[in-house]
Amino acid sequence: MIELNHILVGGLWISVALASGGPGLALAQGRLLGVVRDSSGAPLAQAEVLLPSIGRSTFSDSGGRFSLGQWPRGHHRGLIRRPGYSPLFFELENGGDDTLEVEFTLRRQVQTLDSVIVRGEPTEVAPGIRRRQEGGVGQFRDESFFRTHQTDRFTDVLRQLRGVRIVTNGRIRTLVSTRGASFAGECEVPVFLNGLRVAFDDFDLDDVRTGDVVAMELYTGAATTPPEFGGTPPRAGGAGAVCGALVVWMK
């Protein structure tokens, strides 16, 4: 005789055919065989299968298989669990004393972390430039200016500024102030890239790509140069006069 039993797995009732030994077997006991797999279909070892109603439990082997004997007739609630996977609750109805074969799938737990809100003030591209502009001295160019001149050479942009001129010495082009000069001759304007001063000897002005510049400041004399850019060291044979500063802020 074939009886139709029902299994509730993951919220779905599944019909299972079970051979019965016939009437009058209310105390009959059967055997529960099964396989536990992960969501990819691979066998899952060390999954614990529990039937609390009869106080029985077992673990799946390396092939994901498990077996529970002495499984009495009646309605049973069970649980399958394994670390790292969401527990699975199921219900089985055993109507006979033969073997019932089932298969279960566990899904890996997705661990979520509490959301973290990071707050901060926007970083100024050219630190202090607004304060210096409000001081009313110096010449300034912003990123919108350089976007329209991004194919130009940097020295071509500098030639548009007042109070300076370009001097070429071999392959090196430097900026000279026409408003301040040392007793030894022409006065080179020191250059600062992103706030750091660069060496005169190996820096060529056209090494700066205009498309990378977001802001520029030019000061052409000691009286107008801000303290943070305030001075040049003595050069060979020179008096170390303050000749201003060219400050370039780049991406």
Secondary structure as UniProt FT lines:
FT   STRAND          2..9
FT   TURN            10..11
FT   STRAND          12..19
FT   TURN            26..27
FT   STRAND          29..38
FT   TURN            39..40
FT   TURN            45..46
FT   STRAND          48..51
FT   TURN            52..55
FT   STRAND          56..59
FT   TURN            62..63
FT   STRAND          65..72
FT   STRAND          74..81
FT   TURN            83..84
FT   STRAND          88..94
FT   STRAND          99..106
FT   TURN            127..128
FT   HELIX           129..134
FT   TURN            135..136
FT   STRAND          139..142
FT   HELIX           143..147
FT   TURN            148..151
FT   HELIX           154..158
FT   TURN            159..160
FT   TURN            162..163
FT   STRAND          164..169
FT   TURN            170..171
FT   STRAND          172..182
FT   TURN            183..184
FT   STRAND          185..188
FT   STRAND          191..193
FT   TURN            194..195
FT   STRAND          196..197
FT   TURN            201..202
FT   HELIX           205..207
FT   HELIX           210..212
FT   STRAND          213..219
FT   TURN            222..224
FT   HELIX           227..229
FT   TURN            236..237
FT   STRAND          245..250
//
